[in-house]
Amino acid sequence: MYEKENTAREWKVYIFVFLFMIVCAAAIVIGGEKIRFNQIVLRGFDGFISFVLLANVLYFWRRSKGIAFFSGVFAVLNFMMVISLS
């Protein structure tokens, strides 16, 4: 029972962090016209997101394969996006 509660809490934290990253990215896109962000700042933010996702894969590898899998998929997609925008 305790392990199910931990898994549910981990999923809630994961979903919250993922939604927070989406909100941050949307704020950068929407506010990008008014505030001139340097491209290096945007690439740094993307790199930070990729680093967090990869750290998430390593952290959840033994605890929850589902979270680790989705983190890995999102990290690869983010890396592809950074490479295509460079």
Helices and strands as residue ranges (DSSP letters): H 2-31, H 39-60, H 65-85
